[in-house]
Amino acid sequence: MDDLPKLFLLVIWLPASSLAAEIDFSHEIVPVLRKHCVKCHTGDQKKGGFSLNDRASLLRGGESGPVVVSGKSAESELVARVTSDDPDLQMPPEGPRLSAQEVARLIQWVDEGVAWEPAFSFAKRAY
C-alpha cells in the first residue's frame, strides 16, 4: 500500500499524451480521411495542389505550402483548417465538419509523427 500514493503521483505527473494509446493509422486515421478529405484530395483530384494519395504527397503539401509538420500539430495547416471557423479556410469546405474526436485523432496522429502504413495509397491502382 505504500506504493499507491507514489503511483498516483506518477500518473498525475505524466503528460496525458504519454497515457494515450498510439494512433492506429488504418482504423482511426484512414476512415477520417476517407470521410472528409479523399473526395477532393486523391487520385487526379488535387484541389489546392494538395494530394493525399500517399505519405510523400501528404508531406509535400500543396499550393499554400506544407500541410503537416510531423510531430507538431500546432504548426500544421491540416489542423488549422479542420478547426477553422473561417468559411474561406475551413476544411472540408462543404458537408459535415470533423467531430471533436476526429480532430483529436488527427492532432495525435500528427504529433506522433504522421505514421502511414507501408505501401498504403488512396490512389487507384493502375492495374
Secondary structure, DSSP 8 states (H G I E B T S, - for coil): -THHHHHHHHHHHS-HHHHS----IIIIIHHHHHHHTHHHHSTT--GGG---SSHHHHHH-BTTB-S--TT-GGG-HHHHHHH---TTT-SSSSS----HHHHHHHHHHHHTT----TT--SS----
